[in-house]
Structure formats: C-alpha cells, structure tokens
C-alpha cells in the first residue's frame, strides 16, 4: 500500500543565495514549492535542497533577498499506509 505523507508549508523571508530558515522542515523531507508570493518569479524548488532540520539552501543559486517565499514540502516517514485505521479516530480510515 502507498504511504500518504503530510504536506507542510510556511512563508518565510527570502535571503541572499545560501541558507534560509524554514521552521519545521526536516532533513529527508521533499521540497515541492519554493515560490515568491510578492513578485512574479518561477518556482525555485529545483535550486534548493534541505540541508539540515529547519534549513533549506541554494548556495550559488538565485537571490531571493527581496522576496517573501512560500515553501511547501512533503514530510517523509510520517505518513500512514493508505487504508489503515486512524489510531486517534478509529471510526475513520484512509479511504
């Protein structure tokens, strides 16, 4: 059965290329979107990696210093198998 992973998101202040703090992201999580919300700019998720808990990095990439970023990621290891009973809500299932 496939796992259903939780999606998380935060808005954060951009910075010069390098480390950006994103509270809650964990090493091993998968970035989906790193998108400026205050200016027209492409999704820059491909420029970034999760280098440590609470940190994404794009050293050598595009500066986001004047931008507010929407960062969305998929948590790894926290999902539950599709179709299993929810332990906190036994009447619910993954269906």
N, CA, C and O atoms as CSV, one atom per row, in Angstrom:
chain,resi,resn,atom,element,x,y,z
A,1,UNK,N,N,0.835,-1.182,0.000
A,1,UNK,CA,C,0.000,0.000,0.000
A,1,UNK,C,C,0.878,1.242,0.000
A,1,UNK,O,O,1.897,1.271,0.690
A,2,UNK,N,N,0.506,2.269,-0.758
A,2,UNK,CA,C,1.302,3.504,-0.760
A,2,UNK,C,C,1.115,4.262,0.546
A,2,UNK,O,O,0.076,4.154,1.198
A,3,UNK,N,N,2.118,5.016,0.912
A,3,UNK,CA,C,2.014,5.870,2.095
A,3,UNK,C,C,1.435,7.218,1.722
A,3,UNK,O,O,1.697,7.745,0.641
A,4,UNK,N,N,0.652,7.767,2.620
A,4,UNK,CA,C,0.136,9.119,2.465
A,4,UNK,C,C,1.000,9.994,3.361
A,4,UNK,O,O,0.964,9.857,4.584
A,5,UNK,N,N,1.757,10.871,2.778
A,5,UNK,CA,C,2.621,11.753,3.536
A,5,UNK,C,C,1.934,13.090,3.715
A,5,UNK,O,O,1.133,13.509,2.879
A,6,UNK,N,N,2.248,13.743,4.791
A,6,UNK,CA,C,1.647,15.037,5.058
A,6,UNK,C,C,2.413,16.135,4.344
A,6,UNK,O,O,3.638,16.090,4.224
A,7,UNK,N,N,1.659,17.127,3.870
A,7,UNK,CA,C,2.259,18.309,3.282
A,7,UNK,C,C,2.301,19.398,4.336
A,7,UNK,O,O,1.370,19.540,5.128
A,8,UNK,N,N,3.363,20.153,4.346
A,8,UNK,CA,C,3.527,21.287,5.246
A,8,UNK,C,C,3.918,22.496,4.414
A,8,UNK,O,O,4.466,22.351,3.321
A,9,UNK,N,N,3.640,23.680,4.924
A,9,UNK,CA,C,4.070,24.894,4.235
A,9,UNK,C,C,4.311,26.008,5.235
A,9,UNK,O,O,3.734,26.025,6.322
A,10,UNK,N,N,5.167,26.930,4.852
A,10,UNK,CA,C,5.465,28.123,5.635
A,10,UNK,C,C,5.752,29.250,4.652
A,10,UNK,O,O,6.207,29.010,3.534
A,11,UNK,N,N,5.483,30.478,5.075
A,11,UNK,CA,C,6.001,31.635,4.349
A,11,UNK,C,C,7.192,32.149,5.143
A,11,UNK,O,O,7.140,32.256,6.368
A,12,UNK,N,N,8.249,32.461,4.435
A,12,UNK,CA,C,9.492,32.902,5.067
A,12,UNK,C,C,10.084,34.059,4.272
A,12,UNK,O,O,9.766,34.244,3.098
A,13,UNK,N,N,10.933,34.823,4.913
A,13,UNK,CA,C,11.657,35.890,4.228
A,13,UNK,C,C,12.757,35.268,3.381
A,13,UNK,O,O,13.481,34.382,3.834
A,14,UNK,N,N,12.872,35.742,2.151
A,14,UNK,CA,C,13.956,35.310,1.289
A,14,UNK,C,C,15.286,35.856,1.796
A,14,UNK,O,O,15.328,36.587,2.786
A,15,UNK,N,N,16.355,35.501,1.122
A,15,UNK,CA,C,17.699,35.925,1.534
A,15,UNK,C,C,18.634,35.828,0.332
A,15,UNK,O,O,18.255,35.351,-0.737
A,16,UNK,N,N,19.858,36.291,0.535
A,16,UNK,CA,C,20.876,36.060,-0.492
A,16,UNK,C,C,21.006,34.557,-0.671
A,16,UNK,O,O,20.662,33.794,0.232
A,17,UNK,N,N,21.495,34.124,-1.819
A,17,UNK,CA,C,21.650,32.683,-2.054
A,17,UNK,C,C,22.432,32.064,-0.904
A,17,UNK,O,O,23.476,32.573,-0.497
A,18,UNK,N,N,21.913,30.967,-0.394
A,18,UNK,CA,C,22.518,30.287,0.758
A,18,UNK,C,C,21.425,29.732,1.651
A,18,UNK,O,O,20.365,29.330,1.171
A,19,UNK,N,N,21.684,29.711,2.952
A,19,UNK,CA,C,20.740,29.132,3.901
A,19,UNK,C,C,19.529,30.026,4.142
A,19,UNK,O,O,19.649,31.246,4.247
A,20,UNK,N,N,18.362,29.394,4.228
A,20,UNK,CA,C,17.120,30.051,4.621
A,20,UNK,C,C,16.479,29.170,5.683
A,20,UNK,O,O,16.354,27.959,5.506
A,21,UNK,N,N,16.075,29.787,6.783
A,21,UNK,CA,C,15.425,29.044,7.860
A,21,UNK,C,C,13.962,28.805,7.524
A,21,UNK,O,O,13.223,29.737,7.210
A,22,UNK,N,N,13.555,27.541,7.595
A,22,UNK,CA,C,12.166,27.134,7.383
A,22,UNK,C,C,11.807,26.228,8.571
A,22,UNK,O,O,12.077,25.028,8.555
A,23,UNK,N,N,11.207,26.814,9.574
A,23,UNK,CA,C,10.902,26.070,10.792
A,23,UNK,C,C,9.978,24.898,10.500
A,23,UNK,O,O,8.915,25.068,9.902
A,24,UNK,N,N,10.386,23.714,10.923
A,24,UNK,CA,C,9.571,22.519,10.773
A,24,UNK,C,C,10.011,21.568,9.687
A,24,UNK,O,O,9.659,20.389,9.725
A,25,UNK,N,N,10.776,22.049,8.710
A,25,UNK,CA,C,11.250,21.146,7.666
A,25,UNK,C,C,12.356,20.274,8.252
A,25,UNK,O,O,13.128,20.728,9.097
A,26,UNK,N,N,12.430,19.039,7.809
A,26,UNK,CA,C,13.421,18.099,8.333
A,26,UNK,C,C,14.260,17.541,7.189
A,26,UNK,O,O,13.776,17.359,6.072
A,27,UNK,N,N,15.529,17.273,7.493
A,27,UNK,CA,C,16.399,16.642,6.501
A,27,UNK,C,C,15.732,15.341,6.074
A,27,UNK,O,O,15.347,14.530,6.916
A,28,UNK,N,N,15.598,15.145,4.776
A,28,UNK,CA,C,14.917,13.979,4.242
A,28,UNK,C,C,13.539,14.314,3.681
A,28,UNK,O,O,12.989,13.548,2.889
A,29,UNK,N,N,12.970,15.467,4.090
A,29,UNK,CA,C,11.709,15.909,3.509
A,29,UNK,C,C,11.943,16.317,2.054
A,29,UNK,O,O,13.067,16.635,1.667
A,30,UNK,N,N,10.884,16.305,1.257
A,30,UNK,CA,C,10.988,16.627,-0.174
A,30,UNK,C,C,10.351,17.979,-0.470
A,30,UNK,O,O,9.162,18.182,-0.223
A,31,UNK,N,N,11.143,18.894,-0.996
A,31,UNK,CA,C,10.611,20.199,-1.386
A,31,UNK,C,C,9.687,20.056,-2.587
A,31,UNK,O,O,9.982,19.323,-3.531
A,32,UNK,N,N,8.575,20.761,-2.537
A,32,UNK,CA,C,7.631,20.782,-3.648
A,32,UNK,C,C,7.625,22.158,-4.303
A,32,UNK,O,O,7.688,22.271,-5.527
A,33,UNK,N,N,7.548,23.200,-3.483
A,33,UNK,CA,C,7.476,24.568,-3.990
A,33,UNK,C,C,8.367,25.473,-3.153
A,33,UNK,O,O,8.354,25.406,-1.924
A,34,UNK,N,N,9.132,26.311,-3.818
A,34,UNK,CA,C,9.784,27.475,-3.213
A,34,UNK,C,C,9.429,28.615,-4.155
A,34,UNK,O,O,10.103,28.838,-5.160
A,35,UNK,N,N,8.374,29.327,-3.823
A,35,UNK,CA,C,7.755,30.289,-4.741
A,35,UNK,C,C,7.630,31.656,-4.091
A,35,UNK,O,O,7.116,31.779,-2.979
A,36,UNK,N,N,8.100,32.679,-4.785
A,36,UNK,CA,C,7.894,34.049,-4.308
A,36,UNK,C,C,6.409,34.371,-4.386
A,36,UNK,O,O,5.743,34.040,-5.368
A,37,UNK,N,N,5.896,35.018,-3.349
A,37,UNK,CA,C,4.477,35.386,-3.350
A,37,UNK,C,C,4.269,36.885,-3.518
A,37,UNK,O,O,3.139,37.339,-3.694
A,38,UNK,N,N,5.346,37.653,-3.466
A,38,UNK,CA,C,5.211,39.106,-3.592
A,38,UNK,C,C,5.758,39.669,-4.900
A,38,UNK,O,O,5.651,40.871,-5.144
A,39,UNK,N,N,6.340,38.824,-5.740
A,39,UNK,CA,C,6.831,39.239,-7.059
A,39,UNK,C,C,6.624,38.081,-8.036
A,39,UNK,O,O,6.498,36.925,-7.631
A,40,UNK,N,N,6.592,38.408,-9.313
A,40,UNK,CA,C,6.482,37.358,-10.327
A,40,UNK,C,C,7.828,36.654,-10.453
A,40,UNK,O,O,8.829,37.272,-10.817
A,41,UNK,N,N,7.846,35.368,-10.152
A,41,UNK,CA,C,9.072,34.572,-10.239
A,41,UNK,C,C,8.672,33.107,-10.359
A,41,UNK,O,O,7.608,32.711,-9.884
A,42,UNK,N,N,9.522,32.301,-10.995
A,42,UNK,CA,C,9.189,30.885,-11.135
A,42,UNK,C,C,9.371,30.120,-9.823
A,42,UNK,O,O,10.009,30.606,-8.888
A,43,UNK,N,N,8.804,28.926,-9.771
A,43,UNK,CA,C,9.049,28.015,-8.664
A,43,UNK,C,C,10.539,27.672,-8.658
A,43,UNK,O,O,11.064,27.185,-9.660
A,44,UNK,N,N,11.210,27.916,-7.560
A,44,UNK,CA,C,12.654,27.682,-7.486
A,44,UNK,C,C,13.014,26.446,-6.663
A,44,UNK,O,O,14.151,26.320,-6.208
A,45,UNK,N,N,12.072,25.544,-6.470
A,45,UNK,CA,C,12.342,24.347,-5.656
A,45,UNK,C,C,13.545,23.562,-6.182
A,45,UNK,O,O,14.289,22.972,-5.398
A,46,UNK,N,N,13.740,23.550,-7.502
A,46,UNK,CA,C,14.853,22.778,-8.063
A,46,UNK,C,C,16.212,23.353,-7.675
A,46,UNK,O,O,17.221,22.654,-7.764
A,47,UNK,N,N,16.257,24.623,-7.243
A,47,UNK,CA,C,17.518,25.235,-6.817
A,47,UNK,C,C,17.871,24.908,-5.368
A,47,UNK,O,O,19.022,25.063,-4.960
A,48,UNK,N,N,16.895,24.459,-4.594
A,48,UNK,CA,C,17.076,24.301,-3.157
A,48,UNK,C,C,17.166,22.836,-2.751
A,48,UNK,O,O,16.609,21.953,-3.404
A,49,UNK,N,N,17.882,22.603,-1.657
A,49,UNK,CA,C,17.910,21.296,-1.000
A,49,UNK,C,C,17.687,21.520,0.493
A,49,UNK,O,O,17.963,22.594,1.026
A,50,UNK,N,N,17.184,20.485,1.149
A,50,UNK,CA,C,17.037,20.519,2.601
A,50,UNK,C,C,18.357,20.003,3.158
A,50,UNK,O,O,18.658,18.813,3.065
A,51,UNK,N,N,19.139,20.905,3.734
A,51,UNK,CA,C,20.489,20.536,4.165
A,51,UNK,C,C,20.562,20.156,5.637
A,51,UNK,O,O,21.518,19.508,6.066
A,52,UNK,N,N,19.561,20.553,6.412
A,52,UNK,CA,C,19.510,20.230,7.847
A,52,UNK,C,C,18.095,20.512,8.318
A,52,UNK,O,O,17.321,21.160,7.615
A,53,UNK,N,N,17.761,20.035,9.486
A,53,UNK,CA,C,16.462,20.373,10.052
A,53,UNK,C,C,16.327,21.894,10.103
A,53,UNK,O,O,17.253,22.588,10.521
A,54,UNK,N,N,15.177,22.408,9.679
A,54,UNK,CA,C,14.849,23.832,9.686
A,54,UNK,C,C,15.657,24.668,8.698
A,54,UNK,O,O,15.680,25.893,8.816
A,55,UNK,N,N,16.323,24.037,7.721
A,55,UNK,CA,C,17.183,24.793,6.794
A,55,UNK,C,C,17.066,24.281,5.364
A,55,UNK,O,O,17.172,23.083,5.103
A,56,UNK,N,N,16.841,25.228,4.433
A,56,UNK,CA,C,16.989,24.934,3.009
A,56,UNK,C,C,18.137,25.785,2.482
A,56,UNK,O,O,18.465,26.819,3.064
A,57,UNK,N,N,18.750,25.352,1.380
A,57,UNK,CA,C,19.930,26.039,0.881
A,57,UNK,C,C,19.947,26.034,-0.636
A,57,UNK,O,O,19.606,25.040,-1.277
A,58,UNK,N,N,20.355,27.170,-1.200
A,58,UNK,CA,C,20.562,27.265,-2.651
A,58,UNK,C,C,21.864,28.001,-2.962
A,58,UNK,O,O,21.893,28.857,-3.846
A,59,UNK,N,N,22.937,27.677,-2.248
A,59,UNK,CA,C,24.231,28.309,-2.492
A,59,UNK,C,C,24.552,28.274,-3.978
A,59,UNK,O,O,24.479,27.227,-4.620
A,60,UNK,N,N,24.908,29.431,-4.509
A,60,UNK,CA,C,25.209,29.549,-5.936
A,60,UNK,C,C,23.972,29.736,-6.798
A,60,UNK,O,O,24.075,29.829,-8.021
A,61,UNK,N,N,22.804,29.792,-6.171
A,61,UNK,CA,C,21.558,29.955,-6.916
A,61,UNK,C,C,21.107,31.403,-6.956
A,61,UNK,O,O,21.901,32.326,-6.780
A,62,UNK,N,N,19.828,31.579,-7.188
A,62,UNK,CA,C,19.221,32.896,-7.339
A,62,UNK,C,C,18.959,33.539,-5.985
A,62,UNK,O,O,18.468,32.881,-5.068
A,63,UNK,N,N,19.284,34.815,-5.855
A,63,UNK,CA,C,18.954,35.521,-4.626
A,63,UNK,C,C,17.437,35.691,-4.513
A,63,UNK,O,O,16.748,35.920,-5.507
A,64,UNK,N,N,16.939,35.576,-3.297
A,64,UNK,CA,C,15.517,35.803,-3.021
A,64,UNK,C,C,15.379,36.899,-1.959
A,64,UNK,O,O,14.375,36.973,-1.251
A,65,UNK,N,N,16.409,37.748,-1.865
A,65,UNK,CA,C,16.531,38.713,-0.769
A,65,UNK,C,C,15.349,39.667,-0.637
A,65,UNK,O,O,15.037,40.077,0.481
A,66,UNK,N,N,14.692,40.032,-1.702
A,66,UNK,CA,C,13.578,40.978,-1.616
A,66,UNK,C,C,12.222,40.280,-1.657
A,66,UNK,O,O,11.187,40.925,-1.823
A,67,UNK,N,N,12.238,38.965,-1.505
A,67,UNK,CA,C,11.018,38.188,-1.712
A,67,UNK,C,C,10.492,37.566,-0.413
A,67,UNK,O,O,11.241,37.299,0.527
A,68,UNK,N,N,9.192,37.353,-0.401
A,68,UNK,CA,C,8.554,36.507,0.596
A,68,UNK,C,C,8.295,35.186,-0.095
A,68,UNK,O,O,7.682,35.158,-1.162
A,69,UNK,N,N,8.752,34.084,0.496
A,69,UNK,CA,C,8.679,32.783,-0.153
A,69,UNK,C,C,7.636,31.887,0.489
A,69,UNK,O,O,7.533,31.814,1.713
A,70,UNK,N,N,6.871,31.211,-0.339
A,70,UNK,CA,C,6.029,30.117,0.113
A,70,UNK,C,C,6.855,28.858,-0.089
A,70,UNK,O,O,7.257,28.540,-1.208
A,71,UNK,N,N,7.106,28.146,0.998
A,71,UNK,CA,C,7.858,26.889,0.936
A,71,UNK,C,C,6.894,25.770,1.303
A,71,UNK,O,O,6.310,25.781,2.386
A,72,UNK,N,N,6.726,24.809,0.408
A,72,UNK,CA,C,5.861,23.658,0.667
A,72,UNK,C,C,6.695,22.401,0.503
A,72,UNK,O,O,7.501,22.283,-0.419
A,73,UNK,N,N,6.483,21.460,1.423
A,73,UNK,CA,C,7.238,20.221,1.354
A,73,UNK,C,C,6.399,19.038,1.803
A,73,UNK,O,O,5.381,19.190,2.478
A,74,UNK,N,N,6.853,17.861,1.413
A,74,UNK,CA,C,6.236,16.604,1.813
A,74,UNK,C,C,7.089,16.007,2.918
A,74,UNK,O,O,8.293,15.810,2.752
A,75,UNK,N,N,6.456,15.721,4.046
A,75,UNK,CA,C,7.169,15.102,5.156
A,75,UNK,C,C,7.440,13.641,4.829
A,75,UNK,O,O,6.571,12.946,4.302
A,76,UNK,N,N,8.622,13.185,5.135
A,76,UNK,CA,C,8.978,11.784,4.925
A,76,UNK,C,C,8.916,11.037,6.252
A,76,UNK,O,O,9.275,11.574,7.300
A,77,UNK,N,N,8.460,9.808,6.190
A,77,UNK,CA,C,8.437,8.969,7.385
A,77,UNK,C,C,7.263,9.197,8.305
A,77,UNK,O,O,7.077,8.443,9.261
A,78,UNK,N,N,6.460,10.222,8.043
A,78,UNK,CA,C,5.342,10.499,8.924
A,78,UNK,C,C,4.015,10.047,8.372
A,78,UNK,O,O,2.974,10.226,9.005
A,79,UNK,N,N,4.050,9.458,7.189
A,79,UNK,CA,C,2.796,9.053,6.558
A,79,UNK,C,C,2.243,7.779,7.157
A,79,UNK,O,O,2.923,7.087,7.915
A,80,UNK,N,N,1.011,7.477,6.813
A,80,UNK,CA,C,0.405,6.224,7.248
A,80,UNK,C,C,-0.017,5.460,6.004
A,80,UNK,O,O,-0.290,6.051,4.959
A,81,UNK,N,N,-0.064,4.177,6.125
A,81,UNK,CA,C,-0.437,3.364,4.968
A,81,UNK,C,C,-1.880,3.633,4.598
A,81,UNK,O,O,-2.753,3.692,5.464
A,82,UNK,N,N,-2.124,3.795,3.321
A,82,UNK,CA,C,-3.466,4.036,2.821
A,82,UNK,C,C,-4.366,2.863,3.187
A,82,UNK,O,O,-4.007,1.703,2.986
A,83,UNK,N,N,-5.534,3.180,3.725
A,83,UNK,CA,C,-6.498,2.143,4.052
A,83,UNK,C,C,-6.411,1.652,5.479
A,83,UNK,O,O,-7.241,0.843,5.892
A,84,UNK,N,N,-5.443,2.106,6.246
A,84,UNK,CA,C,-5.351,1.670,7.638
A,84,UNK,C,C,-6.226,2.548,8.510
A,84,UNK,O,O,-6.551,3.674,8.136
A,85,UNK,N,N,-6.600,2.049,9.646
A,85,UNK,CA,C,-7.410,2.804,10.588
A,85,UNK,C,C,-6.578,3.897,11.236
A,85,UNK,O,O,-5.403,3.703,11.547
A,86,UNK,N,N,-7.200,5.036,11.431
A,86,UNK,CA,C,-6.559,6.145,12.103
A,86,UNK,C,C,-6.584,5.852,13.605
A,86,UNK,O,O,-7.663,5.725,14.184
A,87,UNK,N,N,-5.427,5.743,14.238
A,87,UNK,CA,C,-5.352,5.350,15.644
A,87,UNK,C,C,-6.062,6.332,16.562
A,87,UNK,O,O,-6.594,5.929,17.596
A,88,UNK,N,N,-6.081,7.613,16.209
A,88,UNK,CA,C,-6.742,8.611,17.055
A,88,UNK,C,C,-8.229,8.703,16.773
A,88,UNK,O,O,-8.992,9.176,17.616
A,89,UNK,N,N,-8.648,8.261,15.610
A,89,UNK,CA,C,-10.059,8.298,15.212
A,89,UNK,C,C,-10.425,6.940,14.625
A,89,UNK,O,O,-10.505,6.800,13.404
A,90,UNK,N,N,-10.651,5.923,15.487
A,90,UNK,CA,C,-10.825,4.559,14.993
A,90,UNK,C,C,-11.969,4.392,14.002
A,90,UNK,O,O,-11.981,3.416,13.252
A,91,UNK,N,N,-12.919,5.299,13.975
A,91,UNK,CA,C,-14.008,5.183,13.024
A,91,UNK,C,C,-13.652,5.650,11.639
A,91,UNK,O,O,-14.403,5.424,10.690
A,92,UNK,N,N,-12.492,6.311,11.508
A,92,UNK,CA,C,-12.055,6.815,10.210
A,92,UNK,C,C,-11.038,5.876,9.608
A,92,UNK,O,O,-10.334,5.166,10.326
A,93,UNK,N,N,-10.962,5.871,8.320
A,93,UNK,CA,C,-9.918,5.113,7.642
A,93,UNK,C,C,-9.306,5.986,6.566
A,93,UNK,O,O,-9.771,7.102,6.331
A,94,UNK,N,N,-8.290,5.501,5.925
A,94,UNK,CA,C,-7.605,6.248,4.868
A,94,UNK,C,C,-8.361,6.247,3.553
A,94,UNK,O,O,-7.852,6.778,2.566
A,95,UNK,N,N,-9.543,5.677,3.498
A,95,UNK,CA,C,-10.308,5.627,2.255
A,95,UNK,C,C,-11.109,6.870,2.042
A,95,UNK,O,O,-11.811,6.987,1.038
